[in-house]
Amino acid sequence: MAEAQTVNETSASGRRTRPPFRADHVGSLLRPRKLLRARDEFAQGRLPEEELHELEDAAIREVVRMQRDVGLQSATDGEFRRATWHMDFIYQLGGIEKAPGDIRIKFHNEQGEIEFTPAAIHVADKVHLDHPIFAEHFKFLQSAVGEGVTPKLTIPSPSMVHYRGGRAAIDPNVYPDVDAFWADLTTAYADEVQAVAQLGCTYLQFDDTSLAYLNDPVQREQMASKGEDAEHLHETYIRHINEALEHKPEGLTITTHMCRGNFRSSWVAEGGYDFVAEALFGGLNVDGFFLEYDDARSGGFEPLRFVPKGKLVVLGLVTTKRGELEEKDQLKRRIEEASKHVPVEQLCLSPQCGFSSTVEGNVVTYEQEVAKLRRIVETAEEVWG
């Protein structure tokens, strides 16, 4: 993508006119307590589905208003209709079903470990797209944002379907050849990209923890134990994501967000982007990279030297895992440090991850969430105009 189409698309005031924006955010936001209670009542059969949808609609209108009020140029629905950022999408792909048992994922925080146990997946039939996933979610968001704010849709990237279970999750009678699985999966994703673009979506994000996880030697060892070529798996993922984006519609901006796990203020992996950086930044055909950079476990900015002209990097310098508000001067210093490796014109600012990747949310308050988003907007205005 040419530099004039991305980096230099700014208004007279210096604000970017297409995403990703100088001040942006990843996607998920804290669910209101009223909505959490409603979801519990619905799960227990005590609340009709239509009433749940009405409460979701009202909560989304309110959170869209909050995003507009703090000064963001884009808005998501906070992923309020989902239980998790990824599995709600993956289970809607044709051919993929829930498997008996759970996937056990160990998350870490300063206090110790906690376990996240989503249901396992099983590829039981040919993968395909039965219907545009999250289409109704996006159409409602579209109606709620109003003029001057870009609605953003977030979905898990194709690699997340594979990383969650590996070859063992794929029925060998359906796919004796894993290349055929990838061909069908990337076709389903390509169909999804076309479908959401036809709805009027101009800002789509592929969320992908796998490409960040693979920087961690522990994660690579785990994938190798499953029979995967862990030293080259990131290259496989990049190639297949590009296949899904090969016929990306004109006018659709696609970014990817890469973090090391986010569940109740905890994480899975550690380590800088060094292992994947050259292949990732030089080879992945997206318009921008949302990168986690909120503390030392994310490594340094040196890998950004591989970012080519025309691509934007959204620095996730503001943590969503803790409530303390970052100082503007600290954020500016870190932006300046990053600009030693990639021009400041190619940089933007955001939180390092979502505030609520799963329905439980991180250990921060709504007020802290709003303050952090406002701090991002204010800092971006002072840095870029």
N, C-alpha and C positions, 0 to 999 in steps of 0.2 A: 504494500500500500504506500502510495507516495506521501512524502512529508506534508505537502500542501493540503492533503485531504484529512490529516489528523492533527498534527502539532499546531499548524497555523490557522486552524478554524476558530478564530476568536472574533468577538465583536469589538467595536471602537473602545468600549470600556475595559477590554482585556479579558472578559469572561469567555470561556469556551462556548461555542454554539452547538457542539455535538458531543456526545459522551465518549469516553469518561470525562467527567467534569473535574475542575480543580479541587472542589470540595465534593466528596462523594461518600457513599457508604456501601457496605457489602450486600445487605439485603434483609436479614432477619432482625426483628425487633421484639422487645419484651411483650409478651401477651398480657393484656389487662386481667386482673384477678377475676373480674366478672365473666370474662370469656373462658378462663380456665375452669371456673365453677360450672359454666354451661356445658363445656365439653365433658366434664365428669358426669353431669346429670344426663346428658345424651347417651354416654356409654352405658349408664345404668338403666336406660330405657325410660327415664323420668322426664325427658324433654323431647318434644317432636323435632324432627329434622328441620322443618321449615322455620321453627323458632330459633334454632341454632344458627341457621343461615342469616336470619335477620340480625341477630346479635353480632355475628361476624361482619356483616355489612356495616353496621354502625361503628364497630371498633376500627375497621379499615378506614372509613371516612375520617374518623378522628385522628388516626395515626398519619394519614396522608396530610391532613391539615397541619399537624405538628412538623412534618418534614418541610412543608412549604414555609411555615412560620419561622423556622430556624435559618432559612435562606438556602436550602438545597435546591438544585436545579433538576434533580431526579427524585422519584419516589417509588418505593415498592409497597406491596400490601403487608409488609412485615412478615410474610409467610404465615399469616394468622390462621389460614385454613389447613395448615399442615401439622402433623405430629413431629416429623423430622424433615430436614432440608432436602434429603435425597431419597429415602425409601418410599415416600408418598408418590414420587415420580416413577421410580424403578418398577414398583409393583403394577403400574398401569401399562407398562410395555407388554404387548402381546407376546406370549410364549414364556413369560417369567412369572413364577408363582412363589408364594411363601413356602418354605420347607419346614418340616418338623425341627424343633430345637431352635436355639438362639446362636447368634454370633457373639462371642464374648470379646469385648474390646476393653483393655485396661487404660484408663485415663489417669493422668498424674496432676497433682497440684502441690502447693507448699506443705499441705498437711499430710499427704500420703497418696493413696490410690483409691479410685472409685471405678466401678464397672458399669459399662453401658452394654445392654444385651438386646439389640434389635433382632427381629426374626431373620432367620437365614433365607437365602434365595435359592431357587432351583430353576434352571433353564430347561423347561419340560417340552418345549415345542419351538418351532422356528420363530425367531424374534422378528416382530413387525410392529408397526404403529396402527392400532385399531382406530384411534381417534386422536386429534390434537390434545396433548396433555396440558392441563392448566389453562385451557382456552377460556373457560368461563371465568376463572380467577382473573385472567388478564383483562378480559372485556370489562369486568366490574372495576378494576383498577383504572382502566382507561377512562371510564365515565366519572371517576372520583377525583382525578388529579386536576382537572381544569386547565386553563390556558397557561402556557409558560413553564410547565413542569413536564418532564419526560417520564412516562411510566416505564419501569424497568422490571423485566421478568428474569428470575433466576431458576436454573435447573441444574441437576448434577451432570457432569460430563460423562461421555461414554466409558471412560476408563474406570469410573466408579462401579459400573455394573460388573466388570471383571475383577477389580481389586477386592471387592467384598467377599468373593468366594473362590476366585481362581478357576482353574480347569476343573476342579472337583465339583463345582456347582453346575457344570454343564453336562447334560445327559449325553453320554457318548453315542447312544443310538440315534439321537437327533443330530448331533454334530461330531461325527468321528474325526473331522478335520476342523481344528479351531479357527483356521482362516475363514471358513464358511460362516462360523459364528460371528466373527468380526465384520464380515461383509454385510450380513443381515442387520447387525446392530448399528453400524454406521449408516446404512440405508434408512433405518427407522429414525435415527437422529436427523439425517438430512431432510426427511419428510417433516419432522417436527419443526425444524428451522424454517422451512418453506411455509408451513401452516401458520406459525405465529407471525411471520412477516406479512402474510396475507390479511391477518387481523389488524395490522397497523403497528405492530411492534417494531420499534427502531433501536431498542437497547436490550440485548439478550446477554446473559452471563452464564458461562459454564463454570460451576463450582467444582473444584477438583482437589481433594486432599492427597490423592495418591502421588501426584508429582512432587509434592512437598515431603510426604512421608519417605519417599525413596532416597532422600538426602541422608536419612538416618540409617547407619549400618545395621542397627537392630531390626528395622523394618525390612531391609534387604535380605537379611538372614532368614526372616520369617517367610518371605516370598520364595526364597531359594528352597526352603524346607518343603514348600508345596509343589516343587518341581518347576518353578518359573526361572527364566533367565534374568535374575534380579539385576545384573550389571547392565543389562540393555533394555529392561522393561519400560523405562521412561521413554526410550526411543520408539518402542512399539506403540505406546499410548499416544505420543505426539503424532505419529504417522496416521493412526486411526482417527484421532480428533480432526486432523486436516482433511481426511476423506469425508467426514460428516459435513465439513464446511466448504467443500470444493465448489459448490454452486451457491454460495451465500448470496442472497438477494442484495442488490444495490440499495444503499440507504440504511441497511441494518448494521449497527455496530455490535460486535461481539467481543466481550472481554472474558478473561478467566480469573477466578480467585483461587489462590493456593495457600492453605494454612496447614498446621500440624495437628489439627483436631480441636474441637470446641464443644464441650459438654459440661454444663454447670461449673463454668470457670476453670475447667481442667483441659489438659492436652494429652496427645498420644506420643508424638514424635518430637525430636529436637535436631538441631543442626542447621547450618547455613544452606543457601541454595547452590553451593559450589558444584555438587555432583551432577546436577541436572542443567546447570545454567547455560552452557554453550549450546546444547541441543535444544533446550527450551526456548530461550530468548531468540536464538537465531532461526529456529525451525517451526515454531508453533504459529499458525496463521490466524492469529487474533489481533484485534486492534489495541488491546491494552491488557496489562497484567496487574491484578490486585495482589499485593504481596504482604505477608505478615512480617512486621518489623517492630514489634512493641517491646521486646526485651532481648537479652543476650542469647536466649535459646534459638533465636532466628538467625544468628550469625551477622556478618558485616555486609556492607554495601558493595564490596569488591566484585561480586558476580554480576552486578549491573553493567559492567564494562562490555558485556556481550549483547546488550540491548541495541538493536539497529536503529537508525534514523527512521522516523515515522511511527514508531511504536511508543505508547505511553505506559508509564509505570505509576501505579497508584500506591503510594507508600502508606502501609498500615501502621502508622506510628502511634496511634491512640488505642490503648488497650480496651477491650470489652470485658476482660476477665476481672478487673478490679475497678472500684468506683472512684478512686482518687483522680482528680482532674489534672491533666497535663498542663504545664506552663507554656505559653506561647513562645517564649524565648527558647525553651528547650526544643520545641518542635521545629523552630526556624533553624536552630543549629544542626539538627539532624537532617533537615532538607538540604542545607548547605553542604553537609558532609556527603550526602548521596549525590549531589550535583558534581562532585569531583569525578564521578564515574559515568554519569549520564547527564546531558544538559538539563538545566532546570526547566527549560521549555517543554521537556518531555515528562515532567513529574507532576503528580497530583497528590492529594492527601485524603486519607480515609481512616476509619477504625481498622484494626488488624483483622477482625473477623465480624461475624454477626453478633448481635446481643443475645440471640435466642435460637441457636441452630436446631435445638429440639424444643419441644413445647415447654420443658421445665425452665429454660432460660438461665442466664448467668447470674452470679451473685452480685448484682448491681441493682440500683433502684431506677425507677422511671425518670426521676429528676436528674440522676447522674447520667443516664442515657441522653437526655435532652441537652444537658450541659456539655457533654462531649461532642455531640453533633454540632452544636452552636460554636464550640471552640474550634472545630475543624473549619467551619465556614469563615469565621473571623480571621483565623490564621491564613487561610488560603487567599483571602482578599488582601491581606497585608503583604503576602509574598508575591502574588501574581497580578494584583490589581483588581 
